[in-house]
Amino acid sequence: MPFISPPILRHLRSCGTLLSLMAGLALTSPNYGLAQTTPKLGINEVKPATTVINPNGADKFFDRKELMPIGAYYYPEAWPARRWERDIKRMAELGFTFTHLGEFAWAAMEPTEGNYRFGWLDTTVALCAKYGVKVIMCTPSPCPPAWLSAKHPEIQIMNAEGRTMRHGGRLQGSWSSPIYREYVKKIVTELGKRYGNNPTVVGWQLDNEPSHGGAHYDYAPAAQTAFRAWVKQKYGVIDSLNKHWGAAFWSNTYTSFDQIRIPNDKESTAGTNPHQVLDFQRFQSQEMGNYMRDQTMVLRKLINPKQWVTSNFAFYKFLPEVNLYDNKDHLDFSAFTFYWLSTYLDNAPGKLGYRLGSGLGTAFASDFARATHGYTGIMELQPGQINWGAFNPQPLPGAVRMWVWHHFGLGSKFACTYRFDRPTYGGELYHYGIMDPDGVTPSLGGKEYIQAGKEIASLKKLYNPKATLPADVAARKVAILWNQDNLWDLQNYPHTNQWDTWEHVYRYFSAAKRSGAPIDFVSEDIVLDPAKYPTAIAPAYQLVDAKLVARWRTYVEQGGHLILSCRSGQKDRSGQLWEGPYIDPLRNLIGANLDYYDQLPTNATSTLAFAGKEFSWNNWGEILSPHAKPTYGSPAQVWGQHTSQFYAGKAGVIHRKVGKGSITYNGTDSDDGELELAVLQKVYAERNIKAENLKPYFFKEWRDGFWVAVNYTSEDQDANPGPNAKFHFGSRTVAPGQVAVWTE
């Protein structure tokens, strides 16, 4: 369920972006930086690098032959009982094979404390069984009932301004409140006992877009207490905390853990300690993980092992405090939501972009969510016009169908739309559903959603279980290396008002997509295998340690091709600069020194020559000096040179061979992403790998033997199929907002 509002955008920069991928290895390197006491293992350490993601784990819950079942949210508690059978029957007739119940219905489930009423839900589940519609059952924790908020006002979060968030919205329950967590466990227990072995229920969704909404972070007394306990467990002794937080600066030194408070810019005249802020972000994300784990542990004792457990994480750019990986060990997979026309995301350039939405964002969201377990599903897929954007355009005719097909191409195990019924009251008036407000007529977007579902179902007869990823596509596969701490730290301290971590990462993600490369996001607990990931990209990987750098070297020596971007390796895990040359731990790896970097104002640009072309930049540019005699591997070649400013002629992009592989360092953040694309494609060319050269926002995906092309641009695009292509939908020329589907 969407909740995004403009204030979130203003908050993004102050609290960081994206999600925390892993909380960091050792906080200090034995060879670089401060000689500090190593914190206790547990709170902020990652597991040894042995985890393997098994994408075939999905087979336990999802039948591959079903391809991508289609579903819709439904809210029986919001409608008179006489409508329920009509609506569920209609769902089945239109091709919906599952629905989604209950996440906002705590007051209907438990109208007064301990008075559980599930008759209405029993009836709905029985009707679903009657018409062959499966159920995703949801825990109602995002919406505590009024009686609970009145009895225990201390369960509600407090925002940075010190205002307690009151009953009347949602997401106001504090993860740090032991009282709230106990009440949540009670209602989840009742649900698990009642539906844990119901054959109509196939899975469970915990909460709804778990977060604290527009408040982002909780500053209530319960959170203050929990944060003190967290840092005490992490550091053990106060001297260790002081060293890792650089507390000697501005006389911030603590003598007791009882003195610790959550860092808060609203309480400070001159900013907050960036190292303390980074730890608070780690803490808050892990608090959510523990809160979700509580619910999972209750359910695991009560439900059939065939029922899966997930949650619908909202799109990451809006909720930077949420970390999918802090929920990895107790969920079966990570599902997500996405709203293309929110008007707060990037759109394709061109006259139709605002009607087609953020294709790059949805591809990113899908690939990222898949990273935790090897598979994913989209839990909220926009069915048409929404109500909460800066403006709310109608999608271009065909766009909703395209969005559904895009997620098929991206490999989603299911697609669910928010919502079947269009609300006629409450906080989401004017938000489209599959049905118009009369409850019987499909909406404009609903018709397209239904059409796409039927088209996808028709492909089941063509499914080939022996289909494998074509060899030329597998050769282009890219791992994007990820640790959310980097994103938090960069956005906490951007160093220039033009730096945008999201845009920087998007440039490399887009370069891989435009090259026709399958993409996996890979965290630090995964061993990089060059056979699986011939190319790996680490965008702005700012926080490193010696162990991580050694693992990168091993990957390259064994045949991997590593691309590092600007701002990589500048700090240790606490976010402190090295007591030595710039990027000290990376110098031997890349075979060069970083002499200095430059940032330009908005009205100035600089240029860099690469592969016979000039590229402009003004956000961030680094000046590099290759080592004449590197400690290992071949000397670096200068691939890109600065061509303006006083550093004209100096290296900006370098490349060298190490062992069986190579390392490329691009120290420049370009204005339009074309340099990043050129760098990736030159790395491919060095290995005689043929890459696609797709237009931005035109996507071409392979899934289960099917090729899918979707066009978010404002012009016709060529799908460039193979010579033996057989088109099942569309044709080689793909119009804006349209789809082509073929087999070869």
N, C-alpha and C positions, 0 to 999 in steps of 0.2 A: 504494500500500500504506500503510495507516494506521500511525502510530507515536505519536500524541499521548498524552501522559500529564499528570497534574495539575501537575507542576512547571512545565510550559510556561506555564500560566496565571499562575503567580506571576512568571514571567519577563517576561510581556508588557509590564507597565508599565515595567520597568526598561530595556527595549531598544526600546520604541516599538511601533507597530502598523502593519498593512497592508504594502504594498510600495512601493518607490520608483518613482514614476512617471517623473519625469525628474530629473536631478540638478541642475537650477538653471540659470538664465541667467547673466548677469554677476553676480558675487558682491557687487558694490557698485553703488549708484546714483550717477550723476554729480551728482545734486542732493540726495541725502539721506544722512545718516549719516557714517561715517568717510571721510576722504580717504585712500584706501589705494591701494597698487599693485595693479593688476588682475592676477590670477593668469594663468598661461599657459593658452592655449586647449587643450582636449583632454580632460583627465581629468574635469572637472566642468561642461563647457559643453554646451548643447544646440544642435542644428542650427537654422538660420534657420527661421522659422515658415512653411514651405511644404509640409510633408508632407501628403499626402492618403491616407486609408485607403480602399482599394477593396474593398468587400465582395464584389464579383463575382470577386475573385481566387480564391475558393473553387472556381469553375467549372473551374479547371485540374485539380483533384484530386477533386472530388465532383460526382456527377451529381445535379442538383436533383430529377430525377424519382424518385430513390431515397429522397427525403425524409430519413430518419434511420436508417441501418443500425444493427443491434444486434450487439454483440460481447461477448466474455468473455475474461478472463485465463485462461491455462492454463500449467501447470508440468510439462512432461514429465520434466524431470530429477528431480522429486520422486516419480515413480511408476514402477513396473516397466513395461518396454517392452510387455508383453502388454496393458496397458490403453490404450495410445495410440490405436489404431485405433477401439476401442469408443467412447472418449470423443469423438474428433473426429467420428466418424459421428453420434453422439448430438447433438452441437452442431448439426450441419447439419440433422438431423431436427427439432430444436426451433426452427429459424428463425434461428440465429446465423449471420451472414454473414462474420464475421471473428473472429480471435483475436489474442492478444498474448503474445509469447514472449521470454524470455531475460534480463530485467533483473537477476535475482539469480543468474545461472548462470555467473559467471566461473570458478569452480572446476571446473565441468563442461566449459567450453570450453577451459580452459588449466590442466589439473591440476598441471602443473609448468611452470616457466618455459620458454617457447618451444615447448612440446609441445601443439600445438593439436589438439583433438578435437571435430569438428563432426558426426560421423556420426549421433549421436542427434538433433541438430537438423535435419540433412538429411532424416532419416526423417520427423520430425514435419512439416516443411514439405511434403514429398511427399504425406503423408497429407492435409494440408489441401488441396493441389491436387486430390487424388483426389475429395474430397467437396465441392469448391467453396467452401471456407472461405479467405478472404484472411488475410494475416498482417501485423501490425504487429511489426516486429523491433526489439528494444531493445538498447541498449548496456549492459553489465553494470557500469558504473562505480560504482554505489552500494555494491557488495559486493566489495572487494578480497579475493583468496584468501589463505589462511593463509601460503603460502610467500612471498608478496610482503610481507606485514606482518612476517614473521620476518626476512627479508633486509634490509628497509628500514623499521625502526620509525619513522624520521623522517617517513614519509609520513602519519602519523596525527595528527589534530588534538589540540589541548590545550584543555580548557575553562577557564573563568574562575578556577577554584580551582587551576589548575596541574596537573590530572590529565590524563595522556595517555589518549585513548580507544583501547582495545585491540581486537584482533580478537575477533569473537564476536557483534557486532551488525551494524549497517550505517551508512552515511553517515559513516564515520570518516576517509575519505580527504581529505587537505588539498588544496584548490584551489590553494594557494600553493606547494605542493611541486613543483618542476620534475621531480623523479624520478617522482612519482605521475602527473603529467600525461603524461610520456613513455610510461609503461606503459599508461595509458588509450588513448593514441593508437595504440599497437601493436595492442591487442585490437580497437579500432574499425576499424583498417585491415584486419585479417583478416576481420572480419564484412562490411565493405563490399565487399571483393574477392569474397567467396563469395556474397553475396545481393543485391548492388547491382543486378543485372540479372535477378533471378528474378521472373517475372511474377506469382507468388503473393504476393510482398511488395509491399504498396501504400504503406507508409510506415515511418518510423523514430521511435522514442521515445528521446531522450537521457536516460540516467540514470533515476531514479525519485524523484519528489517532491524534486527537487534542493534540498539544504539540508544543514545539519549537525545536523539532528534536534533533540533536546532540548538539546544544547549551544549551539545557535544560532550562536555565533561561534567563530572559531579564534584562539587566543592562542599558538600554537606558534612556535618560532623562525623557521620559514619565513614565517609570516604577519607577524611583526614586521619581518623584512627587506623583505617586499613592501610593507608599509604605509609604511615610510620612503621607499622608491622612489616610491610613489604620491604622497605629499605633496611630495616634491622635484620631481617632474614637474609637479605642479599649481601650486606656488607659485614655483618657480624660485630664489628667494632666501629666506633664513631670516627676514629682516625682514618680508617679506610674510606669511609664515605667522604670525608673532607678532601682527601686526595683526589678521588675520582670526580668529585664535583668542583675541584679547583676552588674550594671555599675560602682560601686565603685572599682571593680577590674581593675587594670591597668589604673586607672584614665580615665575610659570610660564615666564618668558622663556627661550627656547632660543638657543644660539649656534651649533649645528650640527644638521643633520638626523640625524646619528648618535645624538643624544640622544633622539630620538622613540621612544616606546613606545606600544603600543595602550592607550587609556584603559580602565581596569578598576577598577570599584568594589570588587572583592575585594582590591585592592592599596592602597586608599586609606582614610585615616582620616576624610576629610571630603568625600567625593564626588569627581567628576571634572569636567573642563572641558567644558561642554555643547557648545561649538563644535567641540572636538576629537572628542567623541563623535559628533556629526553627520557629520563627515568620515569617521570610521571606519566608520559605517554605509554611507555612500556607497561607500567603498572595498570593503567586504566584499561588497556586492551586485555591484559591477562585477567583482570577482574571480570570482564565480560565472559572470557573463556571459562572461568571457574563457575560463574552463574549458569552458563549453558550446560556445563558438565554436570552440575547438580541435577538438572532436569533429565539429562541423558541417563545418569546412573539410576534414577528412579524408574525410568521407562525400561531399561535393559532387564530389570528384574521381573517385569510384568508382561512384556510384549513377546509375540512370536518372533523368532529370529529372522523370519522371512519379511518382517516389516522393517523398512529402513528408517533412519533418523537423519534429518538434515535441518537447515534453516535457510531462509531467503535473505541473503545479505544484500543490502542496498548498494547501488553503484558506488564504487570506492571513492571517486573524486568528491562526493558529497559528504562522506563519513570517514575522514582520514584517521579517526581514532580506532576504527574497527580492524581487527587482524584475523583474517581467515585461518591463519596457521595456529593461532591460539585455541582453535576449536578442532584442529585436525585429528587429534587422537581419539576423540569421542564421537564424532559424527561419521556417518558412512560416506558422505560426500558433501560438497558445498554447492548449494543452489544459489541463485541470485535473481535480482530484479533489474529491469532496465526500461527507461522511458526516453524514446528517441527525440521527442519534440518538447523537451523540458525548456528549451531556449537558454539553458545554462551550460550546455555542452557544445563542443565544436561541431560544426556542420560542414559539409562539403562546400567549397566555393561555388558560386554560380547562382543563377536566378531562382533555381528550384531547391536550393539547399535547405531552406527553412521548412520545406514541406516533406523532405526526405529524411532528415535527422542525422544523428551521429552514428554512421556505420562503423567508423573507427573505434568509437567508444564501446559499442556493443561487441565488436570483435575482441577488443581488449578485455572487457568484462568476462566474456565466455572463456577465453584462453586462460585468464587469471584464475577464475573459479575452478577450472578443470585441474589446476596445478596441484591442489592439495591431495587428490585421490586418483586422478587420471580420468575422471569423467564428471559431468555436471548436467544440470537441467536448468532451464529458465522458468522461474516460478511466477514472475509477473511480466507479461508481455503486453505492451500497450495496445489496446484494441481500437484506437482511434484518437479523437480529440481528447485532451485532458483539461484540467481546471486550474492547475497551479503554476503554470509557466508565467514568465514576464508577459507573454502574449500566447495565445493558444490556437495555432493555425490548424485548419483541416489538413490531414496528410494528403499528399498527391494521390489521386486514384491509382491503386496498385501498390502503394507503399506498405500497407499493413500486410498484404500477402507477401511482399518482398521480405519484410522483417521475419515472418515465420519461416520462410525458406532459408533466409540467411542463417538462422539458428539450426536448421536442419544441416546445412552445409558445415557449420562449425562443430557438429557432432553432438548436439544436445540429446540427452536420453528422453526428454519430454519437454513440452512447451505448454505453459499454463498462462491464461490471460487474466488480468485483473480488469474487469470482472464480468460475470455473466449478466447480472441484473444491473440496470442503470439506477443509481440512487436518486430518490425524489426528495430526500431530506438529509440533513446532517452536513458535515464539513466538506463533502466532495460533490456538491451539486455541479452539474455540467460536465462531470467526468463520464466519458463514454463507457458503455458496457457492450457486450455482444448484442443485447437486445435494446431496443428503444424503450422510453419510459412506460409504454403500454404493456410491456412484458411479453409481447407475442411477435413483434415485428423485428427482424434483425436490423441492426444499425448499418450505416455505410461501412464502417470498419469491420463490424461483425460479419458481414457477408464475405469480405475478403479473408478473414480469419478462417471461416468455415470452408471457403473454397480451398485455401492452402492445405487445411487438414485433410480434406478429401483427396486432393492431389497427392499428398505424401502417402496416404494410405494406399493409393493405387499402385505405388511403386513396390509394395511388399511382394508382389508376384515376380518382380525382377531381381529381388535381393539375392546376391551371390555370397554365401558365407566364406568362400575361398578368396574373395577379392582382397588384394594387398596394395598398399601404397606404392604407386609407380616408382621405380628406382630413381628416375631423374628428379622426382619431387622429394624423395627421401634424402637425396644428396644435398638438397638446399635447406634441410631442417635446421632450425635455430633454437637454441636455449637462451632465454633472457634471464640473466642472473639477478636475483632479487633478495634484498633484505630491507624491510620497511624502515628500519632504523635510519638508513640512508635518506629516505624520502622525508622522514620527520626532521632529521637534522638539517637537511638542505633548506627546507621551508621555514624552519625556525630561525635560520640564519642565512637568508638568501644572498646577502652581501651586495646585491644590486637589485634595484626595483624592477629590472627587466627579467630577472631569472624566474622561470616557471618550470618546476620539476616535472610536472605533468607533460608540458609541451616537449621538454627535452626527451623524456622517455617515449612519448608518442612518435617523435621523429624516427627513432630506431625501430619501434614496433611497425610503423607505417612502411619503413624501408624494407623490412622483412616481408610484410604482406604484399607490397608492390612487386617484390621479387618472386612471389609465388611460393614462399617458404612456409611450411608448417611450423608453428611456434609453440613451445612449452615454456612456461615460467618455472624456474628451478631455484629452490631455496638452498641454503648452505648445508642442509642435512642430506643432500643428494650427492652421490659421487658422480661427477661428470665423466661420462663414457664417450670417447670420441666416435665410437661406432654408432652410438645412438644420436649423439649431438655433434656432428662434424664442425659446427660453428656455434660459438657462444658469445653473447654480447653482454657486457657489464656497463650499463649506462650510469654515469655519475656515481660510481660506487665509492662513496666518500670514506666510509668507516671500514678499515681493514685491520688485520693483524698478521703476524708472520706465518701463522698456520694456514690462513686462507691463501696468502700469496704463494706459499709452497705447494698447495693443492692446485692452484692455477698453473704453476710451472709444470707439475706432473701431467696435468691434462694436455698441455701443449706438447710436451716431450713425447707423449704417447700418440700424437697425431691430431690433436684438436687445434682449432683456429680461433683464437681469442681476440675479440675487439673490445678495447677499453675506451671510454670517452672522457672528456674533460671533467675535472673535479674529482677524479678517482684517486683514492689512496691518500687523501690529504690529512686524515685524522685517525686517531685510535678509536676504540670502541666506546669510550666515554665522550667522544666528540671533542677531544683535545688535539691541538696541532702537535706535530712531531718536534721534538727538541733536536733539530737537525735540518738538512736540506728539505725543500719541498718534496712531497710524495716519497719520502725516504724509503719505505719498504718496497716501492714499485720500481725504483731506479734500475736495479739489476735485471728485473723482469722485462722491462721495456727497452733496456739498453740505452737509456738517455736520461739526462737531467731536465727538470722543468725549471727554466731560468726565472720566469715570472709570468704573470698573466695580465690581461688587459680587459677593461669593461668600458663601453662607450655610451654616451648619452643617446637618447632616442633620435636625435637629429643628425647623428653621425654614423657612418658605416666604415668597415674595413673589408679587405678582400683577401682571398686565399686562392692560389692556383692549384688545381688538382686534375690530373688526367686530361690536360689540354683545355680545361674550362676554368672560369673564375666564379667563385662563390662569395656572397657577401655575408657579413655577420656584424653584430654589435653587442650581443649579450655577454659573451665570454670567449676569449681567445687566449691560448697558451703558447708560449714561445719555448721551443725544445732544442736541446743540444745533444745529438747522438754521441755515444761513447765510441771513441776510436777503437778501443780494445775491450769489448764487453767481457764480463767474468765468465759467461757461457753463451753459447749460441753464436749466430752470425751477427756482424755489425748491422745496425738499423739502416734501411734505405729511407731517404726522404721522399715521401709520396706527395706531400703537399707543402707549399711554401707561401708565406705571407707576401703579399705584393703591394702593400701600402703601409702607411704609418712609418715610424722610425725603425721598426723591426722588419721591414721589407727584406726578403731574401732568407729570413730565418725559417726553420722548420715548424710546421704546424700539425702535420700528419706524418707518422713514421710507421715502418713495417719491418719486421725481421723474422728470420727462421730460427726456431729453437727445436732441436730434436726432429721429430717427424712432423711437427706442426709449425704454427706461426703466431706472432703477436702483432696486432695493429693498434696503434694509439692515435686517436683523433682528438686533439686538444681544442677543437673549435666547435662551438654550438651555432649552427647556421641559422639563418632567418627563416628558411622555408623547408628544410629537411632534404633538399636535393643533394647536399654534400654527404649527408649520412647515407643516402641511397647509393651514391657513387662509390663511397668507401666499401660498403657491403658488396656491391657488385664487382668491384675490383678484387676483393678477397675471393669471391667465387671464380673470377676469370683466371686468377693465379693457379687454380686447381682444375681448370678446364670444365667448370660446371656452368651449364647454361641456365640463366635465370630469366624469369618473366620480366617484363617492364610495363607493369600495369599503371594506368592513371590513378592518381590519388582518389580514394573512395570508390574505386571499382574493385570488387573482391571476387576471387576465384578460389573455391574450396573443393577438396576431395573428401568424400565420406562414404564408406561402405560400398565402394565401387561406383558411386555416382559423382559426377562433377556438377557443381552449382556455381553459377555466376550471378551476382546481384549488382545493380548499378545505382549508386547514390549520387552520381554526377548529374549535371544538367544537359549532357550531350549523349548521343548514342555511343556505345562502346563495342569493340570487337572481342568476343569471348576467346578467340584464337584456339579453337578445339583441335584435337588431333585429326588425322586424315580419315579415321574410321569412326568418327563421332556419329552417334545416333541420338537425335534430340527427342526428348519425351515431353518437354514443355519449353516454349520459346524457341529461339533460333540463334544463330551465330551473332547477329546484331542485337544487342540488348539496349532497349530504350530506357530513359530515366525512370526509376521506380519499378523496373520490370526484372524478370528472372529468366535464366536459361538453365535447363537441367538436361544432362546427357550422359550416356555411357560410351566407353571406347573399347 
